[in-house]
Amino acid sequence: MVVRLRDSAVDLLPIVLVIAFFQAFVIKQPLPAIADILFGCLLVVSGLSLFIQGLETGLFPIGETLAEALARKGSIFWLLIFSFGLGFTTTIAEPSLIAVADKSAAIAAASNLIDPAQESLESYSRGLRISVAVSVGLAVVVGVFRILKGIPIHYLIIGGYCCVMAITPFAPKEIIGIAYDAGGVTTSTVTVPLVTALGVGLATIIRGRNPLVDGFGLIAFASLFPMMFVMGYGMIIFN
Amino acid sequence: MQVLIDFFEVLLTTLGDVAPIVCMIVFFQIVVLKRSIPRLKSVLIGVVHVIIGLTLFLIGLEKALFPVGEAMARQLSDPHFIVGIGVEYLTADWREYGWVYVFGAAIGFATTIAEPSLMAVAYKANEVSAGTIDKLGLRIVVAIGVAVGIALGCFRIVTGTPLYLYILAGYIVVVIQTFYAPKKIIALAYDSGGVTTSTVTVPIVAALGLGLAKTVPGRDPALDGFGLIAFASLFPIIAVLAYGQFTVWYAKNRQPRKEEKEDGL
């Protein structure tokens, strides 16, 4: 636990240093409500440590053995269902996505795009997160399929880029920023380790695949698909 | 008292966020694989840690990371800070916002260089390339990539130019690089875009963008506020591919000595 606390503190440290430097030498003004911020930092560090500690003792070991057992089982049907489930459920639990979706709802309400009532805020941010989660689920399915078939990754990624650019002109302007951000936001603390474990596990088991070369690429799809799906969500909700 | 009420409210929604992943693992373990859950006690303790930890983190985020990111953006783009008190300031000139770009670049560089998942990627890249890709070198290159990305993203917010143009240009660069980069590094490079934006970096960078869009005259947070993270996840791909290309080129040009140097081009 002490190690976790130190790791989380190290995560936060560079940000604290940069901000302290700018406050002291560039802006030369104190930060407003400094006590609140320090208390919040304490919560962030202890919360993140507990969270990662829990993931590593509780969910990661069982998730990893499960991924390997399903890869060995040889049932493509269950493997693909599991891939979707893994992508979907890890995304729903991703802390930074929760934060950014809530923020995006508040911004949309402030610009009169959605009804500012608490209920509609929550439903907007939930809708956003569900469309990201569905897209990550599908992305992992496509990525696993790619590993099974051994398709070169760049064809699929370049195809994905073309799709993103083709959808953009039809999407409402207000959704494009958050849609493009969604890709980077989703692939974080919970999703990356579990999804990578699935990919590397699969590539290790299938003959003729190199885990170092074929095991990667799942995250790439998981950061590409949400862009398209969030734009789709925007087309539905803002029209 | 308010803290406690907040805590339980967030705790309730967090329960709902963690429930799907737990249900899925239980379903596959018991129904599909027909096995019992190994080390049930430590799994349960882990889940409780996850729920409480996530709750504390989300509360802390609202209290610390979001306000700090926005306050920094506000102070750095404050007209009084930029042009001094008493000057009329109605339109935004991108040249006035130098410190904003420096701050964005500094935050991008500092958080990326210390990012644990990037260290893991660097370690694997070193393995894939049989040692030609230097671990620290790769991390520095990616950190510079993120720094440039976020600075450029801040420039975009200040000028209010369309996000997709920048990303399109980035994609074209990535596609061209893909054809020349060593095959083994490609999947890893594509993955590195997603992994460099961590749980702590995302909120502060998002808040920076939204804060900027709020204070810079003529910008709308809903239209211009997001997009920084997109830059931060595109530039590492370019950086890793470029670094892979560079090591191959360097190795090629170094071994055959001077006489074959022209062929290497």
Boltz contact constraints between the chains, C-beta under 6 A:
constraints:
  - contact:
      token1: [A, 11]
      token2: [B, 200]
      max_distance: 6.0
  - contact:
      token1: [A, 12]
      token2: [B, 200]
      max_distance: 6.0
  - contact:
      token1: [A, 14]
      token2: [B, 110]
      max_distance: 6.0
  - contact:
      token1: [A, 14]
      token2: [B, 111]
      max_distance: 6.0
  - contact:
      token1: [A, 14]
      token2: [B, 114]
      max_distance: 6.0
  - contact:
      token1: [A, 15]
      token2: [B, 204]
      max_distance: 6.0
  - contact:
      token1: [A, 18]
      token2: [B, 106]
      max_distance: 6.0
  - contact:
      token1: [A, 18]
      token2: [B, 107]
      max_distance: 6.0
  - contact:
      token1: [A, 18]
      token2: [B, 110]
      max_distance: 6.0
  - contact:
      token1: [A, 22]
      token2: [B, 103]
      max_distance: 6.0
  - contact:
      token1: [A, 26]
      token2: [B, 99]
      max_distance: 6.0
  - contact:
      token1: [A, 27]
      token2: [B, 75]
      max_distance: 6.0
  - contact:
      token1: [A, 31]
      token2: [B, 71]
      max_distance: 6.0
  - contact:
      token1: [A, 32]
      token2: [B, 71]
      max_distance: 6.0
  - contact:
      token1: [A, 36]
      token2: [B, 63]
      max_distance: 6.0
  - contact:
      token1: [A, 37]
      token2: [B, 64]
      max_distance: 6.0
  - contact:
      token1: [A, 37]
      token2: [B, 68]
      max_distance: 6.0
  - contact:
      token1: [A, 40]
      token2: [B, 60]
      max_distance: 6.0
  - contact:
      token1: [A, 40]
      token2: [B, 63]
      max_distance: 6.0
  - contact:
      token1: [A, 40]
      token2: [B, 64]
      max_distance: 6.0
  - contact:
      token1: [A, 41]
      token2: [B, 64]
      max_distance: 6.0
  - contact:
      token1: [A, 43]
      token2: [B, 56]
      max_distance: 6.0
  - contact:
      token1: [A, 43]
      token2: [B, 59]
      max_distance: 6.0
  - contact:
      token1: [A, 43]
      token2: [B, 60]
      max_distance: 6.0
  - contact:
      token1: [A, 44]
      token2: [B, 57]
      max_distance: 6.0
  - contact:
      token1: [A, 44]
      token2: [B, 60]
      max_distance: 6.0
  - contact:
      token1: [A, 44]
      token2: [B, 64]
      max_distance: 6.0
  - contact:
      token1: [A, 46]
      token2: [B, 56]
      max_distance: 6.0
  - contact:
      token1: [A, 47]
      token2: [B, 53]
      max_distance: 6.0
  - contact:
      token1: [A, 47]
      token2: [B, 56]
      max_distance: 6.0
  - contact:
      token1: [A, 47]
      token2: [B, 57]
      max_distance: 6.0
  - contact:
      token1: [A, 47]
      token2: [B, 60]
      max_distance: 6.0
  - contact:
      token1: [A, 48]
      token2: [B, 57]
      max_distance: 6.0
  - contact:
      token1: [A, 50]
      token2: [B, 49]
      max_distance: 6.0
  - contact:
      token1: [A, 50]
      token2: [B, 52]
      max_distance: 6.0
  - contact:
      token1: [A, 50]
      token2: [B, 53]
      max_distance: 6.0
  - contact:
      token1: [A, 51]
      token2: [B, 50]
      max_distance: 6.0
  - contact:
      token1: [A, 51]
      token2: [B, 53]
      max_distance: 6.0
  - contact:
      token1: [A, 51]
      token2: [B, 54]
      max_distance: 6.0
  - contact:
      token1: [A, 51]
      token2: [B, 57]
      max_distance: 6.0
  - contact:
      token1: [A, 53]
      token2: [B, 49]
      max_distance: 6.0
  - contact:
      token1: [A, 54]
      token2: [B, 46]
      max_distance: 6.0
  - contact:
      token1: [A, 54]
      token2: [B, 49]
      max_distance: 6.0
  - contact:
      token1: [A, 54]
      token2: [B, 50]
      max_distance: 6.0
  - contact:
      token1: [A, 54]
      token2: [B, 53]
      max_distance: 6.0
  - contact:
      token1: [A, 55]
      token2: [B, 50]
      max_distance: 6.0
  - contact:
      token1: [A, 57]
      token2: [B, 42]
      max_distance: 6.0
  - contact:
      token1: [A, 57]
      token2: [B, 46]
      max_distance: 6.0
  - contact:
      token1: [A, 58]
      token2: [B, 43]
      max_distance: 6.0
  - contact:
      token1: [A, 58]
      token2: [B, 46]
      max_distance: 6.0
  - contact:
      token1: [A, 58]
      token2: [B, 47]
      max_distance: 6.0
  - contact:
      token1: [A, 62]
      token2: [B, 25]
      max_distance: 6.0
  - contact:
      token1: [A, 62]
      token2: [B, 43]
      max_distance: 6.0
  - contact:
      token1: [A, 66]
      token2: [B, 28]
      max_distance: 6.0
  - contact:
      token1: [A, 69]
      token2: [B, 33]
      max_distance: 6.0
  - contact:
      token1: [A, 78]
      token2: [B, 32]
      max_distance: 6.0
  - contact:
      token1: [A, 82]
      token2: [B, 28]
      max_distance: 6.0
  - contact:
      token1: [A, 85]
      token2: [B, 24]
      max_distance: 6.0
  - contact:
      token1: [A, 89]
      token2: [B, 20]
      max_distance: 6.0
  - contact:
      token1: [A, 89]
      token2: [B, 21]
      max_distance: 6.0
  - contact:
      token1: [A, 89]
      token2: [B, 24]
      max_distance: 6.0
  - contact:
      token1: [A, 92]
      token2: [B, 17]
      max_distance: 6.0
  - contact:
      token1: [A, 92]
      token2: [B, 20]
      max_distance: 6.0
  - contact:
      token1: [A, 93]
      token2: [B, 17]
      max_distance: 6.0
  - contact:
      token1: [A, 93]
      token2: [B, 18]
      max_distance: 6.0
  - contact:
      token1: [A, 93]
      token2: [B, 21]
      max_distance: 6.0
  - contact:
      token1: [A, 95]
      token2: [B, 54]
      max_distance: 6.0
  - contact:
      token1: [A, 95]
      token2: [B, 57]
      max_distance: 6.0
  - contact:
      token1: [A, 95]
      token2: [B, 199]
      max_distance: 6.0
  - contact:
      token1: [A, 96]
      token2: [B, 199]
      max_distance: 6.0
  - contact:
      token1: [A, 96]
      token2: [B, 202]
      max_distance: 6.0
  - contact:
      token1: [A, 99]
      token2: [B, 61]
      max_distance: 6.0
  - contact:
      token1: [A, 99]
      token2: [B, 203]
      max_distance: 6.0
  - contact:
      token1: [A, 100]
      token2: [B, 206]
      max_distance: 6.0
  - contact:
      token1: [A, 107]
      token2: [B, 221]
      max_distance: 6.0
  - contact:
      token1: [A, 107]
      token2: [B, 222]
      max_distance: 6.0
  - contact:
      token1: [A, 111]
      token2: [B, 222]
      max_distance: 6.0
  - contact:
      token1: [A, 153]
      token2: [B, 187]
      max_distance: 6.0
  - contact:
      token1: [A, 154]
      token2: [B, 178]
      max_distance: 6.0
  - contact:
      token1: [A, 154]
      token2: [B, 186]
      max_distance: 6.0
  - contact:
      token1: [A, 157]
      token2: [B, 190]
      max_distance: 6.0
  - contact:
      token1: [A, 158]
      token2: [B, 175]
      max_distance: 6.0
  - contact:
      token1: [A, 161]
      token2: [B, 171]
      max_distance: 6.0
  - contact:
      token1: [A, 165]
      token2: [B, 168]
      max_distance: 6.0
  - contact:
      token1: [A, 168]
      token2: [B, 164]
      max_distance: 6.0
  - contact:
      token1: [A, 173]
      token2: [B, 223]
      max_distance: 6.0
  - contact:
      token1: [A, 174]
      token2: [B, 222]
      max_distance: 6.0
  - contact:
      token1: [A, 176]
      token2: [B, 163]
      max_distance: 6.0
  - contact:
      token1: [A, 177]
      token2: [B, 163]
      max_distance: 6.0
  - contact:
      token1: [A, 177]
      token2: [B, 226]
      max_distance: 6.0
  - contact:
      token1: [A, 177]
      token2: [B, 227]
      max_distance: 6.0
  - contact:
      token1: [A, 178]
      token2: [B, 226]
      max_distance: 6.0
  - contact:
      token1: [A, 180]
      token2: [B, 163]
      max_distance: 6.0
  - contact:
      token1: [A, 180]
      token2: [B, 227]
      max_distance: 6.0
  - contact:
      token1: [A, 180]
      token2: [B, 230]
      max_distance: 6.0
  - contact:
      token1: [A, 181]
      token2: [B, 226]
      max_distance: 6.0
  - contact:
      token1: [A, 181]
      token2: [B, 229]
      max_distance: 6.0
  - contact:
      token1: [A, 181]
      token2: [B, 230]
      max_distance: 6.0
  - contact:
      token1: [A, 184]
      token2: [B, 197]
      max_distance: 6.0
  - contact:
      token1: [A, 184]
      token2: [B, 229]
      max_distance: 6.0
  - contact:
      token1: [A, 184]
      token2: [B, 233]
      max_distance: 6.0
  - contact:
      token1: [A, 185]
      token2: [B, 202]
      max_distance: 6.0
  - contact:
      token1: [A, 185]
      token2: [B, 229]
      max_distance: 6.0
  - contact:
      token1: [A, 187]
      token2: [B, 194]
      max_distance: 6.0
  - contact:
      token1: [A, 188]
      token2: [B, 199]
      max_distance: 6.0
  - contact:
      token1: [A, 189]
      token2: [B, 199]
      max_distance: 6.0
  - contact:
      token1: [A, 192]
      token2: [B, 117]
      max_distance: 6.0
  - contact:
      token1: [A, 192]
      token2: [B, 195]
      max_distance: 6.0
  - contact:
      token1: [A, 212]
      token2: [B, 128]
      max_distance: 6.0
  - contact:
      token1: [A, 213]
      token2: [B, 184]
      max_distance: 6.0
  - contact:
      token1: [A, 216]
      token2: [B, 187]
      max_distance: 6.0
  - contact:
      token1: [A, 216]
      token2: [B, 188]
      max_distance: 6.0
  - contact:
      token1: [A, 216]
      token2: [B, 191]
      max_distance: 6.0
  - contact:
      token1: [A, 217]
      token2: [B, 187]
      max_distance: 6.0
  - contact:
      token1: [A, 219]
      token2: [B, 191]
      max_distance: 6.0
  - contact:
      token1: [A, 219]
      token2: [B, 194]
      max_distance: 6.0
  - contact:
      token1: [A, 220]
      token2: [B, 190]
      max_distance: 6.0
  - contact:
      token1: [A, 220]
      token2: [B, 191]
      max_distance: 6.0
  - contact:
      token1: [A, 223]
      token2: [B, 193]
      max_distance: 6.0
  - contact:
      token1: [A, 223]
      token2: [B, 194]
      max_distance: 6.0
